[in-house]
Amino acid sequence: MNLFSRSWAALRTVVAELPDEDFSQPSGCAGWLVRDLVCHLVIDAQDVLITLATPAATEPTRDAVSYWEITGTPPSGDDPLDALTVRLAAAYEQPSLLKFHLDDVGSAAGRAAGLAAPGLRVGTRGEVMSVGDYLTTYVLEWTLHHLDLAAHLPDVPEAPAEGLARSRQLLEEIAGSAFPASLSDKDALLVGTGRRPPTDAEKADLGELAARLPFVLG
């Protein structure tokens, strides 16, 4: 729960401090500018609020690892929902409006997460999860999007180290394999999820795991 809060607070702080001109820069998400990614974060925050307000009475069907659907094809940005996000982001017109909305909805999502009991069961995407597992999935989500936000903005502060470490651990559990110690947590996440190709040296260290990359999470 604390890691969710720290990862989310760090990401929202980065957005709040971005100069307006950075919103028109590319992000690490294919086909999305920074403004599109920030708009997606607003939608994510809404999803957190909706899920935490959707209690379930049955046993969990997913946990923080099995929640993810894995493909080997990185997104192109052409998916209809991705395209909708781009149009919605453009409708804000001013970065200040996006910042305001993210702060408003994002703060509420953070408060709701802090008040929720970890063992409570909630429904999301047709599945049932504990609140603790559900919020853990968002540690990975926030951390990856922090990396996406900083992809072409060198002055953006790094994601929290503990969030990077926990996200790497989750990705390794999802993959069923550990990444080599020679890869930092950040590089393991970038390479592992297809956000950048591995170097020749990294391929050698990855061994057989290199042939299974990337693990595209959805």
N, C-alpha and C positions, 0 to 999 in steps of 0.2 A: 504494500500500500504506500509506504514512504517512498519507495523507488519510483512508483508511478507519479507521485506528486512532484518529486524532484526533477524527473525527466520532462514532465509537462510544463512545469514552471520555467525550466531553462529554455525550452523551445519557445514558449510564449514571450519570454523576455527578449530573446533574439529578434523575434518579429517586431515587438514594440519599439526596438531601438534601430531598426533598419531605416536608412534614409529612403526617401520616396523613389529615387532613381533606381534603387536596387530591385524594386518590384517588377521592373521591366527586363531584368536579367534572366537568363535561362536557369532552370533548376536542374537537379539531378534526375528528375522524372521526365522521361521522353515526351516531348511535345508540350511540356508545361513550362511557363515562366514562373518566377517566384510568386507572383500574384495568384497564379492558378493553384500552386501548392498551398498557399495560405488559405485560399478559399476551401480547399480540400480539408484543411485542419479545422475550419469552422464546421464542416459537415461531420468530421470525426467527433468533434466535441458534442454535437447534437446526438450522434449515435450513442455516445457514452451516457448522456442524460436519459435517452429513451430506454436503453438497456437496463440501467440501474433502477428505472421506474417500471420494469416489467418482471415482477417476481414469478418464479416457477415453482411448482410443487413436486415435480418428478425428479428422479435421479439425474445427475449430470451425464450428458452424452459426449461432451468434449472437455478437454483440459487445455492448458496454455500451449501445449505442443500440438495436439491433434486438431486444434481449432483451425490451423492453417491449411489451405488447399495449395498444393505445390505443382508448379508447371516448370518447364525448362525454357519457356519462351518469354523474354522480357517484353513488357508492354510497349506498344508503338505509339500510343497516344491517340489512336484512331477509334478506340472503343467508344460506343455512344455515351456512356456515363462519363468518360474522360472528357469527351467533347462538350458535354453539358457543363462540366465544371469550368471549362475555359470560357464558355458564354456567360456563366453566372459570375465569374470573377470580373469579366469585362464590364458587367452591369454596375459594379461598385463605383467605377470611374475614378475615384480618388483613393490612394492607399490608406489615407486616414480613416475612411469608412470601413475598410477591411480590418484595420488594426482595432478599431472600436468594437466591431462585431466579434472578432476573435477574443478580445479581452472580456467582453460581456458574457458570451456563451462559454468560453474557455474557463473563466473563473468559476462559473456555476458548475461546470463539469468537475472541476477540481474539488470544489466544496462537497459535491454529491459523493464523489469517490471517498473523500475523507470521512464522511458520515456513515458509509455503507459497511455492514458487517461482512468480513471476508468469507464467512461460511454461507451467506445467503445465496440462494440459487436464483439465477435470472435467465431469461430467454433472449437469444440473439441469433439471427440468421437461421431460424428454425431449429436451433439446438439449445441445450440447457447447459449452463456452466455455473461454477461458483463465482462469486464476485472476485475473490482473490485470483483465480485463474484468468478471469476475463480482464482484469486490470493489468495482470502480468503480460498479456498479449500486447497491451498498449505500451508497455515499456519498450518492447521491440518496435512497435509502430512509430512511437515518438522518436526513438533513437535513429531509426532509418531515415525518417523525414528531417531530422536535424542534419544528418549527413547530406541529404538532398538539398536542403536549403543552403548549405555552405559550399556546395559543389563548385560554384563559380564565383563565390564571394569569399576571398581569402581572409577578410577581417572578421568574419563571423566566429565567435567563440566556439570551442569544441563542445560536443555533447558531454554530459557528466561521465566521468570515468567509470563509476559503478554501473551506470546504465549501459555503457558500451560492453562492459564485462558480462553483465547479465544477459544482454542481447546476444552476444557471441555464444554463451552457454545454451541459450534457447535454440539458436540456429544449429548448433552442433547436435542437440537432441532431435531437432526436426530432421536433420540430415542423417542421423544415425552414425555420424563419424566426427571425430575431432579434427579441427584444423591445426596445422603444424604450429608449434610454438614460435617459429620464426616470423609468423604473421602477427602483427599487432591486432588488438580487438577491432580497431577501426578498419584495417585492411582485410581482416577475415570477413567482416560484414559487407564491405564494398565488393570484394571478389566473390564471396559466397552467394550474394544475391544478384550478381550480374551487373552491378553498378559500375564496374570497370573490369576489363580483362586482366587476368594475372600476367605478371611478367614471366620471362623464361625461367628465372630463378625461382619464382613462386610456384610455377608449374612443376618444377623438379621437386620442390619440397612437398607439394600437394600429393604427388604420386598418383595412385589410382583414383583418388578423389577428384582430380582435375577433370577427368572424363565425365563426371556426373554434374559438373557445374553448367549453368547456375541453378540455384534453388530460388525460383521466383515465387514469392509469397503472395497469396491472394485470399 
